[in-house]
Amino acid sequence: MRGAVLYGPRDVRFEERDAPTIIEPTDAVIRMSATCICGSDLWPYRGINPIAGPTPMGHEYCGIVEDVGRAVASIKPGQFVIGSFFASDNTCPHCRAGYQSSCRHRALVGGAQAPALRVPLADGTLVATRDVPSDDAIPSLLALSDVMGTGWFAADAANVKAGATVAVVGDGAVGLLGVLSAKQMGAGRIMAMSRHASRQKLAREFGATDIVTERGDEGVARIKDLTKGVGADSVLECVGTHESMMQAIRSTRPGGSVGYVGVPHGVTLNGEELFYTHVRLHGGPAPVRRFLPDLISLVFNGKINPGKVFDLTLPLDHVAEGYRAMDERRAIKTLLRP
């Protein structure tokens, strides 16, 4: 089997790898219907997150179950399934509280940019659809395995309510799907922060009512201006830099909430400043598994189409070009077809 392997900064190769097999009795092996490249994959691709050696890449996946371990009870060969980037048993206290990405037995699901994938803790991690979906539904269902679930968690963590005023920091796939999530939750006004015309257009399509092109202090001032000096009720932080976090916190009204899902890089918080903001912070690795059943229903019922964030589709063996396109911001998100 051939798959994507990262050797170092901007050095992705499509090469021979071991085909996945059942190792633990709780495993499943799935044949990929589609996979993709995540914005978080760009951190190691750019050399910002160092790697110890050649690393199989990818953590977003959906496909048909080919084999299961002897202890797997609810997942069957032939089913179409979607799972999260963290495997979870879905039974531990953290899972029962809705935080499967902090499962006491969690395991990172990696190596998904390949034709097949081993998924640990299959019963707790994978969600099967009622039927095998049509090909045109695959992009939206694939988006649920990470970016849609992460955007939804950002809105949930930011306490988005019906009629709320929302600001979204970040115009990557997660930020754009945060806009879609806030719209589904009934937000009355959604201010998307973006400087890119194609991303602004998609943000509008997903429900943004305002586009803010300013960043940093100027971006904060613009949000305050649009809200008559008050600030947003809920702010979704979908980048992970110090500047984006400060922009999010300072754009939030007293008593409001920030949902942060951007993987932090260089973020530091001043305790005294935060103390006097009266702003709530909640976030972390999205517990995608919590939201999967409801998000699958929204896709099948035609309520959401998160697959629109894929603006570049390539054969899997062209994965290196997919990375280049996202690195150079020529693509929002690359879909890979085995």
MOGI-V606791 format. One record per residue. N is the residue number from 0. RES is the residue in one letter. PHI is phi as a letter, one per 40 degrees, with the letter a starting at -180 (999 if undefined). NEAR is the number of other C-alpha atoms within 8 Angstrom. Layout:
n: <N & N>
res: <RES & RES>
phi: <PHI & PHI>
near: <NEAR & NEAR>
This chain:
n: <0 & 1 & 2 & 3 & 4 & 5 & 6 & 7 & 8 & 9 & 10 & 11 & 12 & 13 & 14 & 15 & 16 & 17 & 18 & 19 & 20 & 21 & 22 & 23 & 24 & 25 & 26 & 27 & 28 & 29 & 30 & 31 & 32 & 33 & 34 & 35 & 36 & 37 & 38 & 39 & 40 & 41 & 42 & 43 & 44 & 45 & 46 & 47 & 48 & 49 & 50 & 51 & 52 & 53 & 54 & 55 & 56 & 57 & 58 & 59 & 60 & 61 & 62 & 63 & 64 & 65 & 66 & 67 & 68 & 69 & 70 & 71 & 72 & 73 & 74 & 75 & 76 & 77 & 78 & 79 & 80 & 81 & 82 & 83 & 84 & 85 & 86 & 87 & 88 & 89 & 90 & 91 & 92 & 93 & 94 & 95 & 96 & 97 & 98 & 99 & 100 & 101 & 102 & 103 & 104 & 105 & 106 & 107 & 108 & 109 & 110 & 111 & 112 & 113 & 114 & 115 & 116 & 117 & 118 & 119 & 120 & 121 & 122 & 123 & 124 & 125 & 126 & 127 & 128 & 129 & 130 & 131 & 132 & 133 & 134 & 135 & 136 & 137 & 138 & 139 & 140 & 141 & 142 & 143 & 144 & 145 & 146 & 147 & 148 & 149 & 150 & 151 & 152 & 153 & 154 & 155 & 156 & 157 & 158 & 159 & 160 & 161 & 162 & 163 & 164 & 165 & 166 & 167 & 168 & 169 & 170 & 171 & 172 & 173 & 174 & 175 & 176 & 177 & 178 & 179 & 180 & 181 & 182 & 183 & 184 & 185 & 186 & 187 & 188 & 189 & 190 & 191 & 192 & 193 & 194 & 195 & 196 & 197 & 198 & 199 & 200 & 201 & 202 & 203 & 204 & 205 & 206 & 207 & 208 & 209 & 210 & 211 & 212 & 213 & 214 & 215 & 216 & 217 & 218 & 219 & 220 & 221 & 222 & 223 & 224 & 225 & 226 & 227 & 228 & 229 & 230 & 231 & 232 & 233 & 234 & 235 & 236 & 237 & 238 & 239 & 240 & 241 & 242 & 243 & 244 & 245 & 246 & 247 & 248 & 249 & 250 & 251 & 252 & 253 & 254 & 255 & 256 & 257 & 258 & 259 & 260 & 261 & 262 & 263 & 264 & 265 & 266 & 267 & 268 & 269 & 270 & 271 & 272 & 273 & 274 & 275 & 276 & 277 & 278 & 279 & 280 & 281 & 282 & 283 & 284 & 285 & 286 & 287 & 288 & 289 & 290 & 291 & 292 & 293 & 294 & 295 & 296 & 297 & 298 & 299 & 300 & 301 & 302 & 303 & 304 & 305 & 306 & 307 & 308 & 309 & 310 & 311 & 312 & 313 & 314 & 315 & 316 & 317 & 318 & 319 & 320 & 321 & 322 & 323 & 324 & 325 & 326 & 327 & 328 & 329 & 330 & 331 & 332 & 333 & 334 & 335 & 336 & 337>
res: <M & R & G & A & V & L & Y & G & P & R & D & V & R & F & E & E & R & D & A & P & T & I & I & E & P & T & D & A & V & I & R & M & S & A & T & C & I & C & G & S & D & L & W & P & Y & R & G & I & N & P & I & A & G & P & T & P & M & G & H & E & Y & C & G & I & V & E & D & V & G & R & A & V & A & S & I & K & P & G & Q & F & V & I & G & S & F & F & A & S & D & N & T & C & P & H & C & R & A & G & Y & Q & S & S & C & R & H & R & A & L & V & G & G & A & Q & A & P & A & L & R & V & P & L & A & D & G & T & L & V & A & T & R & D & V & P & S & D & D & A & I & P & S & L & L & A & L & S & D & V & M & G & T & G & W & F & A & A & D & A & A & N & V & K & A & G & A & T & V & A & V & V & G & D & G & A & V & G & L & L & G & V & L & S & A & K & Q & M & G & A & G & R & I & M & A & M & S & R & H & A & S & R & Q & K & L & A & R & E & F & G & A & T & D & I & V & T & E & R & G & D & E & G & V & A & R & I & K & D & L & T & K & G & V & G & A & D & S & V & L & E & C & V & G & T & H & E & S & M & M & Q & A & I & R & S & T & R & P & G & G & S & V & G & Y & V & G & V & P & H & G & V & T & L & N & G & E & E & L & F & Y & T & H & V & R & L & H & G & G & P & A & P & V & R & R & F & L & P & D & L & I & S & L & V & F & N & G & K & I & N & P & G & K & V & F & D & L & T & L & P & L & D & H & V & A & E & G & Y & R & A & M & D & E & R & R & A & I & K & T & L & L & R & P>
phi: <999 & b & a & c & b & c & c & i & d & f & b & b & b & b & a & c & b & c & c & c & b & c & b & b & c & c & c & b & b & b & c & c & c & a & a & a & b & c & d & c & c & c & c & c & c & c & g & c & c & c & b & c & a & d & b & c & b & h & a & b & a & a & i & b & c & b & a & b & c & c & c & c & b & b & b & b & d & g & c & c & b & b & b & c & c & b & c & a & c & g & b & c & d & c & c & c & c & g & b & c & c & b & d & c & b & c & a & c & c & b & g & c & c & a & c & a & a & c & b & c & f & d & c & c & c & c & b & c & c & c & b & c & c & c & c & c & c & d & d & c & c & c & d & c & c & a & c & c & c & c & c & c & c & d & c & c & c & c & g & c & b & d & g & c & c & b & b & b & c & h & b & c & d & c & c & c & c & c & c & c & c & c & c & c & c & g & d & c & a & b & b & c & c & a & b & b & d & c & c & c & c & c & d & c & c & c & h & c & c & b & b & b & c & c & b & f & c & c & c & c & c & c & c & c & c & c & b & f & g & c & h & c & c & b & b & b & b & b & b & h & c & c & c & c & c & c & c & c & c & c & c & c & c & d & g & c & b & b & b & b & b & c & c & c & b & g & c & b & b & c & d & c & c & c & d & c & c & f & b & c & b & a & i & h & c & c & c & d & d & c & c & d & d & c & c & c & c & c & c & c & c & g & c & b & b & c & c & c & c & c & b & a & b & b & c & d & c & b & d & c & c & c & c & c & c & c & c & c & f & c & b & c & a & b & c & b & b & c>
near: <8 & 9 & 16 & 15 & 12 & 14 & 10 & 12 & 9 & 9 & 9 & 12 & 11 & 12 & 8 & 7 & 7 & 5 & 6 & 8 & 6 & 12 & 6 & 7 & 10 & 13 & 15 & 16 & 15 & 14 & 11 & 14 & 11 & 14 & 17 & 12 & 14 & 12 & 10 & 7 & 10 & 11 & 10 & 13 & 15 & 9 & 10 & 7 & 8 & 6 & 8 & 5 & 6 & 9 & 9 & 12 & 12 & 14 & 12 & 16 & 15 & 16 & 12 & 13 & 16 & 10 & 10 & 15 & 12 & 6 & 6 & 13 & 6 & 5 & 12 & 9 & 9 & 7 & 12 & 13 & 12 & 14 & 13 & 15 & 11 & 11 & 17 & 15 & 15 & 10 & 7 & 9 & 7 & 11 & 15 & 10 & 6 & 8 & 12 & 17 & 14 & 9 & 14 & 7 & 6 & 12 & 8 & 7 & 12 & 9 & 12 & 15 & 15 & 14 & 11 & 11 & 12 & 11 & 12 & 12 & 12 & 14 & 11 & 10 & 16 & 11 & 9 & 9 & 10 & 4 & 6 & 7 & 8 & 6 & 5 & 5 & 9 & 12 & 13 & 12 & 13 & 15 & 13 & 15 & 17 & 13 & 12 & 14 & 16 & 15 & 17 & 13 & 14 & 17 & 16 & 9 & 13 & 16 & 9 & 15 & 8 & 8 & 8 & 12 & 12 & 16 & 14 & 16 & 16 & 14 & 15 & 11 & 11 & 13 & 16 & 16 & 15 & 16 & 16 & 13 & 12 & 14 & 13 & 7 & 9 & 11 & 15 & 10 & 11 & 16 & 14 & 17 & 15 & 13 & 9 & 6 & 6 & 6 & 13 & 13 & 8 & 10 & 14 & 10 & 7 & 11 & 10 & 14 & 9 & 9 & 10 & 12 & 8 & 10 & 9 & 10 & 7 & 8 & 13 & 13 & 9 & 10 & 14 & 13 & 8 & 7 & 9 & 7 & 7 & 7 & 11 & 15 & 13 & 17 & 18 & 18 & 18 & 16 & 13 & 14 & 11 & 11 & 8 & 13 & 13 & 9 & 14 & 14 & 10 & 9 & 14 & 15 & 12 & 7 & 8 & 13 & 15 & 17 & 18 & 16 & 17 & 10 & 9 & 9 & 7 & 6 & 10 & 5 & 5 & 6 & 6 & 6 & 7 & 10 & 7 & 6 & 9 & 9 & 13 & 8 & 9 & 10 & 11 & 8 & 8 & 13 & 14 & 15 & 11 & 9 & 10 & 12 & 9 & 7 & 10 & 11 & 8 & 10 & 13 & 7 & 6 & 7 & 7 & 7 & 8 & 12 & 11 & 8 & 11 & 11 & 10 & 10 & 9 & 11 & 9 & 11 & 8 & 9 & 14 & 11 & 7 & 12 & 12 & 9 & 10 & 14 & 8 & 7 & 7 & 7 & 10 & 13 & 15 & 16 & 14 & 14 & 10 & 11>
